Amino acid sequence: MKMRYITGIGALAVIAAALGTLSEAQTLQKVEEKVLAADLYNRAPDVLPGILPEMRTPEYWIGRMERPDEVILTPEQIRAMNEAYQAKIHSPEPFTGAVKERIPDLGPYNPGHWWPGFVVAYTDLATVTPRAAADTVRARVAQEIAYLKKRIFGSSLAVPYNEREIGRFIGDMALDRVPDEVTIRYAITVRPSRVRIAPTFPPQEVGLSQNGKTRWDMFNVCVLKIAQPVTVLHQSQTGEYVFVYSSEGCGWVRADDVAFGTPEAIARFSDPPRFAVATADRVMFYSDPSCTYASGWFGMGSRLPLADSNMPRAIKIPVRMTNGRLITETAWLAGDSDVSEGWLPYTRRAVVTTAFKLLDTPYDWTGGWYGRNHVSQYRDIFACFGFQLPYEGELLTYYGHSEKVALPAMGKKGQFRVMLEHEPFITIQSCGHHAQLLLGEYNGEPIVLDQHGYGYTDADGNELEIRRCNVGKVTNVTYFLKRPVTFLELK
């Protein structure tokens, strides 16, 4: 194990105080003896091997564009693409005719993934009978229970849950209280909201699978944006959580994260004709025009209606009354807020400028800490232009029409050639288990904007962690070229 030192006069003083009065040499010796695995991970450099420092700036890539300000698609054309994808994914056999390398591996869950809550195609449960809706709830909750029993999970303090604690989570799901016929209630999120596999509360909230490198919250499914419609089908025994069904996934959401209303009122608020869309990682909104106290935030790609009056920077926000009912209130955006009135014009310049605002944001595979993974990052970026991309990486290629596949049998050079046949800045390439935004090439190798939880070993044998949004090479994800790579070219 390589030694890593605490350095700095302040650190030495603290350690010396803790250990007694010691000389600097004695203190360093004690540090060598005691500081082994207690420090933080080794952060990989911002400029990763194989790239240039200037590649971490949008100006570098804008300078390589032929038509940076050309509008590639209009909002109407993008909306038509969204509708076409929904029609395709809701068809009885959406993957008919696809070459086998493009057929997604959606795992053992029905219809989903290897953890419960995944939704391939959202179906309005108001179109099914109340008894069928009840069967849906029972089946989904049963998947969650099986998941909790399948392996050992740890709390936020990395202490494994025992059988009694897991049993308490399962008991709060109140599976035995699901009626024979479910009455659907319509709601909307009043803040960014996590969809959970289990209705848990801190510190016994997360489900850690390792006390080490990959501290993912395995009890989370996804994050719902503010003002997103959901269907409420069930509630936990305590009433602290409700079981929801949404276009992003299904699972448990805190009851105070949603407000109930009529389908018509929710539709008007969630799809307004005039709106502000957040074009940064997070955008705060405030309780008064002076923007002194924040009232909440909305993340990249989220949108909120503009106020009906002529008040500058005023927006409408959804609010949950104590009785759970939806009302709307006015909030204000700061003068320098990173927002767009209406969708951003879909240009190459705007894509790169927006994407690079997420550079170095942490990787969060399930969204348990309101972060992004290798798919939700690109969904948020392109949501600023109006795209509604699939939540699951396995389905990304089906939003578009590219039949090209870069196969491992082609060899690295052959795979690179196929990748570079696609237009940079607007192409997402996916190996099914991971996705990247193509930026261009350097020395014949594709360079990508990536978001992943991996690291690498440097020439000195040090393990370095990337685990954040980065500009790097395709090969930084070691398995990427070992799988068929498909393409989504958004034009």
Stockholm file with secondary structure:
# STOCKHOLM 1.0

chainA/1-491         MKMRYITGIGALAVIAAALGTLSEAQTLQKVEEKVLAADLYNRAPDVLPGILPEMRTPEYWIGRMERPDEVILTPEQIRAMNEAYQAKIHSPEPFTGAVKERIPDLGPYNPGHWWPGFVVAYTDLATVTPRAAADTVRARVAQEIAYLKKRIFGSSLAVPYNEREIGRFIGDMALDRVPDEVTIRYAITVRPSRVRIAPTFPPQEVGLSQNGKTRWDMFNVCVLKIAQPVTVLHQSQTGEYVFVYSSEGCGWVRADDVAFGTPEAIARFSDPPRFAVATADRVMFYSDPSCTYASGWFGMGSRLPLADSNMPRAIKIPVRMTNGRLITETAWLAGDSDVSEGWLPYTRRAVVTTAFKLLDTPYDWTGGWYGRNHVSQYRDIFACFGFQLPYEGELLTYYGHSEKVALPAMGKKGQFRVMLEHEPFITIQSCGHHAQLLLGEYNGEPIVLDQHGYGYTDADGNELEIRRCNVGKVTNVTYFLKRPVTFLELK
#=GR chainA/1-491 SS CCCCCCCSHHHHHHHHHHHCSCCHHHHHHHHHHHCSSSSCCCBCCSSCTTSCGGGGSHHHHHTTCSSTTCCCBCHHHHHHHHHHHHHHHTSSSTTTTCCGGGSCCCCSSSSSCSSTTCCSSCCCGGGSCHHHHHHHHHHHHHHHHHHHHHSCCBCTTSCBCCHHHHHHHHHHTCGGGCCSSCCCEEEEESSCEEEESSCCBTTBTCCBSCSSSCCCCTTEEEEECTTCEEEEEEECSSSSEEEEECSSCEEEEEGGGEEECCHHHHHHHHSCSSEEEECSSEEEEESSTTCCSEEEEEETTCEEEBCSSSCTTEEEEEEECTTSBEEEEEEECCTTCCEEESSCCBCHHHHHHHHGGGTTCBBCSSCTTSCBCTTHHHHHHHHTTTCCCCSSGGGGGGGSCCCCEECGGGHHHHHHHHHHTSCTTSEEEECSSCEEEEEEEETTEEEEEEECSCEEECTTSCEEECCBEEEEEGGGSTTGGGSCEEEEECC
#=GC SS_cons         CCCCCCCSHHHHHHHHHHHCSCCHHHHHHHHHHHCSSSSCCCBCCSSCTTSCGGGGSHHHHHTTCSSTTCCCBCHHHHHHHHHHHHHHHTSSSTTTTCCGGGSCCCCSSSSSCSSTTCCSSCCCGGGSCHHHHHHHHHHHHHHHHHHHHHSCCBCTTSCBCCHHHHHHHHHHTCGGGCCSSCCCEEEEESSCEEEESSCCBTTBTCCBSCSSSCCCCTTEEEEECTTCEEEEEEECSSSSEEEEECSSCEEEEEGGGEEECCHHHHHHHHSCSSEEEECSSEEEEESSTTCCSEEEEEETTCEEEBCSSSCTTEEEEEEECTTSBEEEEEEECCTTCCEEESSCCBCHHHHHHHHGGGTTCBBCSSCTTSCBCTTHHHHHHHHTTTCCCCSSGGGGGGGSCCCCEECGGGHHHHHHHHHHTSCTTSEEEECSSCEEEEEEEETTEEEEEEECSCEEECTTSCEEECCBEEEEEGGGSTTGGGSCEEEEECC
//
